[in-house]
Amino acid sequence: MKLISQLTYQNMKVLTVVCVILFSSSVTFAQSPEEKLKELGIELFIPPKPIANYVKAVRTGNLVFLAGHGPGKADGTNIKGRLGDDLTIEQGYEAARVSAIAMLSSLKAEIGDLNKVSRIVKVTGMVNSTANFYDQPKVINGCSDLLVEVFGEKGKHARAAVGMASLPSNIAVEIEMIVEVRD
């Protein structure tokens, strides 16, 4: 009986050590969102000032509401055009990805560190498209796919992807996002 209780105690010690090693290694190898962006070759930028009377982000409690962002690049250029007319689904997908980078730039400017993101809650994507274009979800996947690449499970979100007859300055997409953050 004493041998069995000692064996069980030894097994429990070994199991505890194995658990500590596994937990430590998973924490050690986890990438931060900013490390993931760097690995993807993506550089965030200082967001330009809004073009009208609004702000890029509003934080209330633990939620950050990001205003609609178009596919604006760091150099100030935008991806313009209409899906179903002069842009392909692949070009629209890239525009949505660029919009996600612009939103992440504004989010970082608002909260200081993307490690504070608890969850991407909701994405609303508007696609500049013709009346007979029906692949808006494939376009907005450019944003959704990047968010999941960067944040993993925390990047999975509720979403809407809708077509619009036009968007400001003929931009290809405009996307807004709600993010849960922690201090």
Secondary structure, 3 states (H helix, E strand, C coil): CHHHHHHHHHHHHHHHHHHHHHHHHHHHHCCCHHHHHHHCCCCCCCCCCCCCCCCCEEEECCEEEEEEECCECCCCCECECCECCCECHHHHHHHHHHHHHHHHHHHHHHHCCHHHEEEEEEEEEEEEECCCCCCHHHHHHHHHHHHHHHHHHHHCCEEEEEEECCCHHHECEEEEEEEEECC
